[in-house]
Every structure is written in C-alpha cells, then in structure tokens.
Amino acid sequence: MARLLDPSAFGLMAMAGVVLGFSTYFSQMGMSQALIHQKELNKEDIRVAFTASFILGIAFFLITWLAAPLSLYIFNNQELIPILRATCVSLAINGIGSTSASLMRRKLEFKSVAIIQITSYLIGYVFVGMTMAYLGFGVWSLVYASICQAILSTVLSYMYAQHSLLLLFSWKYYKPLFAFGSKMSFISFIDFLGSDLDTLLIGRFMGETSLGLYNRAFIIIRQPVGLIVSTVSRVLFPAFSRIQSEISRLKKVYLFSVSSVVLIVFPICCGISIASEQIVHLMLGNQWTAAIPILQVLAFTTPFRVLMHFSGIICDATGTLKWKAILHLLYFVVLAILFFAFKSFGIMGFTYAVLLAAIIKNIGYYFIIRKILRLTIAELLKAYWAGIFSSIITSIFVYVTAVLLENFHWPQLVVLLAMVIAGIIAWLLSLYLNPDKALLAELYQKFGKDLISKKSNTTLGRFFIKATKSLTNQ
C-alpha cells in the first residue's frame, strides 16, 4: 500500500491512531488484563467484563465522534476530522470482541488468536485496503481496511470463544476486576502517552508527510520484532500471573524468556539497520528514501523497547503497578524534554530523542525488576550476553557483505538477499561460538529436537508456548 499511497496518507492515519489510542485505554478500563490476571474466573466475572467493555466502547465511540473537531487543537489538520469520525467506530466494535479475545489468551489458545489476526488482516488490508488504494481512494482505503479488520476480528473471536451476552450490573462482581483493571488502564494510558508522544509531536510540529515517513520506518522494524514480542508477551502475562507469588520460578522463566528472545531480536535489529537502504527501497519504493536514516536509528531503539516490554509484563503479573506508573510518568517527562531539546534537528532529532529516552527507561526498569525478582545485574547481563554476542557477529558479516557488493551495482533485491543469507550464516555461527552454552543446551534439550524434526510443524509462537508451559509447570 506504500507504493499506492503517499506518506501523508499514513501520517493522517497515525494522527487518528493517537486520538483513538487515547479513547481505547479508557473504553477498556483494563478489563482484558483483569480477566487474564484473575486466578479464579466465574461466569459472573465474564459477564461483568463484557458489560463494561460493551457499554464503555459505545460511550467512547460517541464521545470521540462528537469531540473529533477538538483534534484541530492537537494537530491543526482539518482533514483529520472525518477520518477520525469514521475510524472511531472501531471502539464500539472492539468493545464487543475484547472479552472473547481475553478468554482465548487466558486459556493460552494462541493458535486461534493467530488465525483470527491473520485472517482479519488479510481480508481487511490485502483485499479491501489494497483494492481501494488501487482504485484511488487514498487515505480512505486505510480507514475502511482498519474498520473491516476490526469487524472480522470481533466476529471470529466470538466464534472461537463464545460467552453469555447478557449484561450484568452488580458492583460486588465489578469491584475485584475494576480494582486491578483500573490501575492497568491508567498505567497503559501513561504508557500510551509515552509511546505515542513521538507521533503526536511530529504530527503537530512537522506535519503529516514527516509523520508518514517516521511511521512507515517504525512499522518496518516493528513487524518482524513485534510479531515475536507480541507472541511471547501474550503467553507470558497469563503464565507469569499464575506463578506471581513464586519468585524463584518467576525469575527463572523471566530470564529464560529474555535470553531466548534477545538471541533472535538483537541480531534482526542490527541487520535491519545495516540493510535499511535496500529494505526501504524494496518494501516502500524510491519515494520513501527519506525514511532510510530514520529506520537506521529506530532499529537500535527496538531492542530497548523489547526489554522494557518484558519488564512491564513482570510488573503487571505481580501487581507492581505503582512503581511502573511512576516510571512511565518520568519517561513521559524525559521524552518530552528531549523532543523539544532536539527539535531544531528536524525529524532525525525526534528519532534520536526516542532512542535516548528508551535507554533511560530501561535503566529505571532495572531497579524495579531487581526489587521484584531479587535480580542481580550479573544475572541480567548474562541473560543479554548471548543476544549481544550474536548481534556483533551478525553485524560484521552483514556489513562486510554490503561493502563487498557495493561496487557491483547489482539489483537491490539481490544485494538484500545476499545480506540476509550472510546474516543467517553469521547467526548460526554465533550459536556455535556462543560462550553461553548453558542457554543453548537448555533450548535444545527442551525444544530443539521438536524444532528440527522433519515431521514437526512447530511455529515460533508454539515454541514459546511450550517453553513457558514447561518452565511454569516445573
């Protein structure tokens, strides 16, 4: 779709996403996390969660629709109002389907979740979105694609996890869920302000075109890494919640999960940064050249986002929400200060501000996690070391390959494929040379044979589901 639409279309949708994100956190009130976190779940809890999500979804759809003109005070863009009014219908739609999605996550039915996500995305964006973009609908092709995806996701979720649609109004059932959910909603909202502050400020001060460039670069790096992180996090939150009071087991699962993911994510991010020119030209087209340096920096920001994500899951699962909220507020302040300090450097200044803020937030999270898990810095660095070592080896191979092929003037696709192959070979070599043999031995002992079995159809998601179930059951 990036080849059919210009950057401003994606910038407008990113602006709409910020406003919708603001409403989403209050329309859900943390009901999804509360359902998953609840140790014992009964039918009344499910009815209460559905009632709250359903009513709040409709309420915030109406509020957002009526308040859409106020977005002019944020982004000063008249085109945004009709787009926002159209896309906010997803608040009501998601309010209907969120309970079913939460029940699937609670039961670790992630194969079903994946099928729903893929199916709704393909129909929404590949068929509806790309067809409309080809026919010249511009930004509205993105609008209707997102609405179509939301509808399909809700319908399919309910088909997989059906529950009573009868509303329930009784405070004694609401109280335990809202006690946890309201805190989660508040913290998630603060996190949203921090994570989307870049979108808000770039859209406000630099316009939809610059925001479109930044947004597409962010999406490129988020897709491969986000797929891994979202898969793992959806497994870890319910798993961590089940063993929240058993610190030694929780610590073991946390360190194993971090080690496993950084071993994959760190090298991918380094490779994407080095191959950013080829990736942007091939995926988005030559009109997106300005996004190349943005992608190079954001690729190094992503590993810190991954580590923050894992730390946040530990806080959520153990109910350590106070310190998480404080850290997120501080992060919001730091990020705002850095944005305005680097504002004169344009879009790249904003990008470097995001990187520095992510580093600072990671340091803050370390002190929180150390207190919860009684974790030493030596244990944490050991968990990171395998990924760091693999990243160094992979980066050297990929960079040398790029330099050697630079003078041959081969097609970008050929160069990128050569860099990918070099990266894979380097990553496998790093596993062989990696000094953390204990981690590799544990990975192979528990799951390696299944992964390399000719009869196995194990995916990355199933791998981590099995990993987490195995470790939490020990």
MIBAKE-600445 format. One line per field, with one value per residue (C-alpha): x, y, z; residue number from 1. Coordinates in nm, 3 decimals, decimal comma, always signed. Example, Ala and Ser with C-alpha at 12.3 -4.5 7.8 and 13.67 -1.06 7.14 Angstrom:
MIBAKE-600445
x (+1,230:+1,367)
y (-0,450:-0,106)
z (+0,780:+0,714)
n (1:2)
end
This chain:
MIBAKE-600445
x (+0,000:+0,300:+0,356:-0,005:-0,035:+0,185:+0,341:+0,074:-0,197:-0,008:+0,064:-0,308:-0,386:-0,109:-0,266:-0,606:-0,438:-0,312:-0,660:-0,817:-0,548:-0,641:-1,003:-0,917:-0,745:-1,048:-1,301:-1,144:-1,067:-0,817:-1,089:-0,884:-0,585:-0,812:-0,978:-0,640:-0,493:-0,786:-0,681:-1,033:-1,281:-1,657:-1,945:-2,031:-1,677:-1,708:-2,050:-1,920:-1,617:-1,836:-2,086:-1,815:-1,633:-1,957:-2,100:-1,770:-1,692:-2,017:-1,980:-1,630:-1,729:-1,993:-1,758:-1,482:-1,724:-1,862:-1,520:-1,343:-1,323:-1,112:-0,831:-0,759:-0,606:-0,365:-0,269:-0,419:-0,531:-0,885:-0,860:-0,829:-1,185:-1,384:-1,116:-1,134:-1,513:-1,504:-1,230:-1,369:-1,642:-1,373:-1,403:-1,756:-1,661:-1,360:-1,566:-1,785:-1,500:-1,241:-1,387:-1,365:-1,008:-0,915:-1,065:-0,855:-0,541:-0,622:-0,652:-0,329:-0,520:-0,274:-0,313:-0,672:-0,563:-0,306:-0,560:-0,801:-0,535:-0,402:-0,745:-0,885:-0,567:-0,556:-0,919:-0,909:-0,587:-0,485:-0,827:-1,027:-0,743:-0,525:-0,823:-0,947:-0,594:-0,556:-0,889:-0,771:-0,948:-0,630:-0,628:-0,983:-0,851:-0,663:-0,970:-1,204:-0,936:-0,898:-1,275:-1,309:-1,029:-1,195:-1,530:-1,381:-1,161:-1,461:-1,683:-1,415:-1,311:-1,666:-1,696:-1,387:-1,468:-1,841:-1,979:-2,302:-2,411:-2,642:-2,543:-2,478:-2,497:-2,378:-2,096:-1,983:-1,874:-1,727:-1,517:-1,238:-1,199:-1,202:-0,958:-0,693:-0,826:-0,849:-0,486:-0,385:-0,587:-0,423:-0,073:-0,146:-0,269:+0,052:+0,249:+0,042:+0,126:+0,495:+0,495:+0,280:+0,430:+0,663:+0,366:+0,182:+0,473:+0,592:+0,237:+0,189:+0,516:+0,630:+0,308:+0,158:+0,430:+0,715:+0,494:+0,419:+0,792:+0,855:+0,551:+0,645:+1,003:+0,867:+0,629:+0,911:+1,110:+0,802:+0,663:+0,930:+1,018:+0,661:+0,549:+0,797:+0,734:+0,353:+0,353:+0,574:+0,405:+0,060:+0,195:+0,400:+0,140:-0,104:+0,188:+0,357:+0,024:-0,015:+0,320:+0,330:+0,389:+0,671:+0,964:+1,227:+1,016:+0,910:+1,273:+1,373:+1,100:+1,176:+1,550:+1,493:+1,236:+1,457:+1,760:+1,564:+1,405:+1,712:+1,904:+1,668:+1,564:+1,903:+2,063:+1,749:+1,753:+2,122:+2,071:+1,774:+1,974:+2,261:+2,029:+1,789:+1,854:+1,769:+1,469:+1,312:+1,358:+1,222:+0,933:+0,818:+0,969:+1,215:+0,979:+1,047:+1,426:+1,396:+1,284:+1,620:+1,813:+1,503:+1,491:+1,862:+1,814:+1,477:+1,629:+1,861:+1,573:+1,370:+1,586:+1,534:+1,159:+1,165:+1,342:+1,103:+0,811:+0,931:+0,988:+0,640:+0,487:+0,657:+0,513:+0,164:+0,168:+0,291:+0,065:+0,362:+0,175:+0,268:+0,636:+0,554:+0,318:+0,582:+0,844:+0,607:+0,530:+0,902:+0,958:+0,686:+0,853:+1,202:+1,081:+0,901:+1,212:+1,434:+1,192:+1,200:+1,577:+1,635:+1,350:+1,586:+1,739:+1,412:+1,276:+1,612:+1,629:+1,295:+1,423:+1,737:+1,524:+1,323:+1,643:+1,784:+1,453:+1,428:+1,776:+1,687:+1,358:+1,539:+1,772:+1,469:+1,303:+1,614:+1,581:+1,213:+1,274:+1,574:+1,348:+1,067:+1,280:+1,582:+1,779:+2,147:+2,297:+2,529:+2,230:+2,065:+2,378:+2,423:+2,071:+2,159:+2,504:+2,401:+2,200:+2,473:+2,737:+2,519:+2,446:+2,815:+2,895:+2,585:+2,652:+3,009:+2,902:+2,612:+2,817:+3,112:+2,871:+2,716:+3,059:+3,181:+2,869:+2,856:+3,071:+2,891:+2,576:+2,355:+1,976:+1,867:+1,681:+1,993:+2,201:+1,940:+1,911:+2,290:+2,289:+2,010:+2,194:+2,514:+2,319:+2,169:+2,508:+2,662:+2,381:+2,422:+2,798:+2,742:+2,533:+2,822:+3,075:+2,848:+3,001:+2,661:+2,644:+2,403:+2,126:+2,177:+2,181:+1,857:+1,692:+1,793:+1,713:+1,359:+1,262:+1,542:+1,458:+1,100:+1,202:+1,435:+1,216:+1,114:+0,762:+0,732:+0,522:+0,614:+0,598:+0,774:+0,457:+0,406:+0,771:+0,735:+0,401:+0,563:+0,864:+0,656:+0,423:+0,721:+0,904:+0,599:+0,499:+0,837)
y (+0,000:+0,230:+0,210:+0,311:+0,587:+0,884:+0,940:+1,193:+0,923:+0,717:+1,031:+1,112:+0,757:+0,779:+1,100:+0,930:+0,639:+0,868:+1,005:+0,658:+0,523:+0,791:+0,668:+0,298:+0,282:+0,432:+0,235:-0,093:+0,002:-0,282:-0,547:-0,768:-0,779:-0,822:-1,130:-1,285:-1,190:-1,328:-1,656:-1,798:-1,695:-1,750:-1,672:-1,351:-1,218:-1,282:-1,112:-0,813:-0,777:-0,796:-0,546:-0,294:-0,331:-0,316:-0,005:+0,182:+0,100:+0,257:+0,552:+0,641:+0,593:+0,864:+1,087:+1,059:+1,123:+1,437:+1,562:+1,499:+1,874:+1,924:+1,734:+2,064:+2,189:+1,894:+1,850:+2,155:+1,943:+1,977:+1,654:+1,453:+1,517:+1,297:+1,028:+1,024:+1,006:+0,708:+0,513:+0,565:+0,311:+0,052:+0,148:+0,008:-0,294:-0,384:-0,339:-0,627:-0,866:-0,790:-1,035:-1,331:-1,238:-1,220:-1,562:-1,714:-1,555:-1,675:-2,034:-1,994:-2,064:-1,864:-2,068:-1,945:-1,589:-1,607:-1,745:-1,462:-1,194:-1,321:-1,378:-1,039:-0,861:-1,032:-0,958:-0,608:-0,476:-0,708:-0,736:-0,430:-0,186:-0,257:-0,273:+0,068:+0,213:+0,089:+0,247:+0,584:+0,617:+0,747:+0,759:+0,620:+0,285:+0,267:+0,381:+0,116:-0,152:-0,088:-0,097:-0,419:-0,579:-0,479:-0,627:-0,955:-0,987:-0,937:-1,185:-1,454:-1,406:-1,466:-1,772:-1,921:-1,815:-1,777:-1,643:-1,503:-1,173:-1,093:-0,771:-0,777:-0,478:-0,570:-0,384:-0,684:-0,851:-0,534:-0,440:-0,705:-0,664:-0,285:-0,278:-0,432:-0,321:+0,049:+0,054:-0,130:+0,110:+0,412:+0,272:+0,166:+0,517:+0,666:+0,419:+0,519:+0,885:+0,800:+0,558:+0,784:+1,115:+1,094:+1,060:+1,346:+1,591:+1,504:+1,538:+1,865:+2,038:+1,873:+1,771:+1,455:+1,391:+1,376:+1,172:+0,932:+0,878:+0,817:+0,591:+0,364:+0,331:+0,238:-0,017:-0,184:-0,254:-0,331:-0,601:-0,873:-0,782:-0,707:-1,047:-1,214:-0,988:-0,992:-1,371:-1,413:-1,145:-1,293:-1,619:-1,471:-1,248:-1,528:-1,761:-1,506:-1,433:-1,798:-1,809:-1,446:-1,544:-1,792:-1,559:-1,822:-1,979:-1,638:-1,528:-1,843:-1,804:-1,433:-1,483:-1,775:-1,576:-1,268:-1,475:-1,661:-1,351:-1,124:-1,405:-1,356:-0,990:-0,822:-0,967:-0,892:-0,527:-0,487:-0,647:-0,421:-0,112:-0,208:-0,311:-0,017:+0,129:-0,192:-0,263:+0,081:+0,087:-0,264:-0,250:+0,110:+0,238:+0,510:+0,788:+0,685:+0,744:+0,998:+0,715:+0,532:+0,721:+0,709:+0,331:+0,302:+0,469:+0,311:-0,033:+0,028:+0,165:-0,154:-0,382:-0,142:-0,143:-0,524:-0,528:-0,266:-0,479:-0,783:-0,575:-0,430:-0,779:-0,872:-0,561:-0,636:-1,002:-0,932:-0,631:-0,395:-0,113:+0,186:+0,195:+0,115:+0,413:+0,641:+0,524:+0,580:+0,931:+1,008:+0,860:+1,083:+1,391:+1,289:+1,214:+1,549:+1,734:+1,550:+1,616:+1,989:+1,985:+1,815:+1,988:+2,204:+1,891:+1,801:+1,450:+1,291:+1,489:+1,340:+0,994:+1,025:+1,155:+0,832:+0,626:+0,816:+0,805:+0,426:+0,377:+0,586:+0,398:+0,064:+0,174:+0,269:-0,066:-0,250:-0,113:-0,216:-0,568:-0,611:-0,548:-0,777:-1,076:-1,016:-0,996:-0,904:-0,707:-1,001:-1,232:-0,979:-0,920:-1,294:-1,317:-1,046:-1,176:-1,445:-1,192:-0,928:-1,175:-1,294:-0,932:-0,847:-1,147:-1,095:-0,722:-0,784:-1,040:-0,831:-0,511:-0,676:-0,832:-0,490:-0,330:-0,607:-0,589:-0,209:-0,177:-0,446:-0,236:-0,542:-0,509:-0,414:-0,742:-0,947:-0,740:-0,772:-1,148:-1,179:-0,976:-1,190:-1,511:-1,371:-1,274:-1,622:-1,790:-1,549:-1,608:-1,987:-1,945:-1,727:-2,004:-2,244:-2,000:-1,852:-1,868:-1,915:-2,288:-2,342:-2,142:-2,316:-2,656:-2,580:-2,458:-2,769:-3,010:-2,880:-2,779:-2,819:-3,172:-3,076:-2,768:-2,957:-3,265:-3,333:-3,412:-3,102:-2,805:-2,608:-2,233:-1,965:-1,899:-2,266:-2,287:-2,017:-2,152:-2,489:-2,322:-2,122:-2,406:-2,635:-2,391:-2,275:-2,636:-2,727)
z (+0,000:+0,049:-0,328:-0,395:-0,134:-0,044:+0,303:+0,402:+0,397:+0,652:+0,851:+0,876:+0,991:+1,250:+1,383:+1,402:+1,581:+1,857:+1,926:+1,911:+2,140:+2,393:+2,394:+2,379:+2,717:+2,892:+2,690:+2,803:+3,167:+3,184:+3,166:+2,933:+3,168:+3,470:+3,319:+3,245:+3,582:+3,786:+3,950:+3,967:+3,697:+3,707:+3,472:+3,654:+3,601:+3,228:+3,210:+3,404:+3,177:+2,867:+3,008:+3,092:+2,760:+2,559:+2,728:+2,752:+2,387:+2,270:+2,508:+2,391:+2,027:+2,076:+2,277:+2,016:+1,728:+1,894:+2,009:+1,675:+1,588:+1,902:+1,727:+1,549:+1,874:+1,869:+1,505:+1,333:+1,037:+0,902:+0,700:+1,021:+1,147:+0,902:+0,920:+1,297:+1,297:+1,066:+1,243:+1,594:+1,519:+1,594:+1,964:+1,975:+1,765:+1,977:+2,293:+2,181:+2,095:+2,365:+2,619:+2,381:+2,289:+2,658:+2,727:+2,448:+2,587:+2,937:+2,809:+2,606:+2,281:+2,077:+1,763:+1,745:+1,815:+1,536:+1,287:+1,371:+1,341:+1,010:+0,856:+0,957:+0,844:+0,505:+0,427:+0,574:+0,423:+0,140:-0,021:+0,091:+0,155:-0,146:-0,381:-0,267:-0,281:-0,638:-0,730:-0,598:-0,261:-0,096:+0,283:+0,295:+0,177:+0,510:+0,702:+0,565:+0,585:+0,959:+1,016:+0,817:+1,018:+1,347:+1,244:+1,128:+1,437:+1,666:+1,482:+1,463:+1,826:+1,945:+1,722:+1,888:+2,247:+2,294:+2,620:+2,757:+2,602:+2,893:+3,067:+3,442:+3,674:+4,022:+4,196:+4,401:+4,076:+3,928:+4,230:+4,208:+3,832:+3,841:+4,133:+3,909:+3,571:+3,653:+3,763:+3,448:+3,236:+3,398:+3,356:+3,000:+2,929:+3,065:+2,857:+2,554:+2,611:+2,622:+2,328:+2,109:+2,214:+1,915:+1,679:+1,848:+1,839:+1,488:+1,358:+1,541:+1,456:+1,131:+0,950:+0,808:+0,547:+0,800:+1,029:+0,743:+0,684:+1,053:+1,087:+0,795:+0,919:+1,261:+1,109:+0,912:+1,226:+1,436:+1,206:+1,246:+1,603:+1,709:+1,583:+1,815:+2,113:+2,092:+2,061:+2,364:+2,577:+2,526:+2,659:+2,941:+3,106:+3,192:+3,272:+3,499:+3,667:+3,763:+3,943:+4,062:+4,426:+4,349:+4,298:+4,217:+3,939:+3,811:+3,796:+3,608:+3,345:+3,306:+3,250:+3,012:+2,812:+2,788:+2,684:+2,417:+2,265:+2,263:+2,094:+1,798:+1,823:+1,872:+1,555:+1,350:+1,457:+1,376:+1,036:+0,956:+1,047:+0,816:+0,531:+0,576:+0,230:+0,049:+0,274:+0,228:-0,149:-0,194:+0,052:+0,011:-0,313:-0,409:-0,297:+0,064:+0,060:+0,342:+0,572:+0,547:+0,821:+1,042:+1,011:+1,089:+1,428:+1,513:+1,455:+1,751:+1,958:+1,921:+2,142:+2,430:+2,365:+2,379:+2,715:+2,853:+2,737:+2,932:+3,244:+3,211:+3,193:+3,522:+3,687:+3,552:+3,651:+4,005:+4,055:+4,099:+3,935:+4,150:+4,054:+3,694:+3,684:+3,834:+3,583:+3,292:+3,411:+3,438:+3,093:+2,953:+3,102:+2,984:+2,633:+2,609:+2,725:+2,476:+2,192:+2,248:+2,307:+1,967:+1,784:+1,577:+1,420:+1,250:+1,214:+1,296:+1,619:+1,721:+1,631:+1,844:+2,132:+2,120:+2,139:+2,437:+2,625:+2,571:+2,719:+3,026:+3,079:+3,063:+3,342:+3,552:+3,488:+3,600:+3,954:+3,968:+3,835:+4,064:+4,363:+4,245:+4,139:+4,365:+4,044:+4,025:+3,740:+3,669:+3,615:+3,386:+3,179:+3,145:+3,004:+2,747:+2,657:+2,408:+2,208:+2,222:+2,107:+1,818:+1,721:+1,696:+1,475:+1,259:+1,213:+1,098:+0,837:+0,705:+0,687:+0,511:+0,259:+0,189:+0,138:-0,093:-0,312:-0,323:-0,636:-0,837:-0,893:-0,857:-0,813:-0,462:-0,419:-0,494:-0,252:+0,022:-0,025:-0,004:+0,318:+0,465:+0,380:+0,531:+0,843:+0,882:+0,839:+1,090:+1,340:+1,317:+1,357:+1,663:+1,819:+1,769:+1,913:+2,180:+2,527:+2,695:+2,631:+2,921:+2,749:+2,415:+2,584:+2,764:+2,446:+2,258:+2,539:+2,585:+2,233:+1,981:+1,871:+1,802:+1,606:+1,373:+1,338:+0,981:+1,097:+1,313:+1,208:+1,519:+1,475:+1,677:+1,873:+1,963:+2,061:+2,324:+2,443:+2,505:+2,665:+2,908:+2,997:+3,060:+3,283:+3,483:+3,549:+3,696)
n (1:2:3:4:5:6:7:8:9:10:11:12:13:14:15:16:17:18:19:20:21:22:23:24:25:26:27:28:29:30:31:32:33:34:35:36:37:38:39:40:41:42:43:44:45:46:47:48:49:50:51:52:53:54:55:56:57:58:59:60:61:62:63:64:65:66:67:68:69:70:71:72:73:74:75:76:77:78:79:80:81:82:83:84:85:86:87:88:89:90:91:92:93:94:95:96:97:98:99:100:101:102:103:104:105:106:107:108:109:110:111:112:113:114:115:116:117:118:119:120:121:122:123:124:125:126:127:128:129:130:131:132:133:134:135:136:137:138:139:140:141:142:143:144:145:146:147:148:149:150:151:152:153:154:155:156:157:158:159:160:161:162:163:164:165:166:167:168:169:170:171:172:173:174:175:176:177:178:179:180:181:182:183:184:185:186:187:188:189:190:191:192:193:194:195:196:197:198:199:200:201:202:203:204:205:206:207:208:209:210:211:212:213:214:215:216:217:218:219:220:221:222:223:224:225:226:227:228:229:230:231:232:233:234:235:236:237:238:239:240:241:242:243:244:245:246:247:248:249:250:251:252:253:254:255:256:257:258:259:260:261:262:263:264:265:266:267:268:269:270:271:272:273:274:275:276:277:278:279:280:281:282:283:284:285:286:287:288:289:290:291:292:293:294:295:296:297:298:299:300:301:302:303:304:305:306:307:308:309:310:311:312:313:314:315:316:317:318:319:320:321:322:323:324:325:326:327:328:329:330:331:332:333:334:335:336:337:338:339:340:341:342:343:344:345:346:347:348:349:350:351:352:353:354:355:356:357:358:359:360:361:362:363:364:365:366:367:368:369:370:371:372:373:374:375:376:377:378:379:380:381:382:383:384:385:386:387:388:389:390:391:392:393:394:395:396:397:398:399:400:401:402:403:404:405:406:407:408:409:410:411:412:413:414:415:416:417:418:419:420:421:422:423:424:425:426:427:428:429:430:431:432:433:434:435:436:437:438:439:440:441:442:443:444:445:446:447:448:449:450:451:452:453:454:455:456:457:458:459:460:461:462:463:464:465:466:467:468:469:470:471:472:473:474)
end
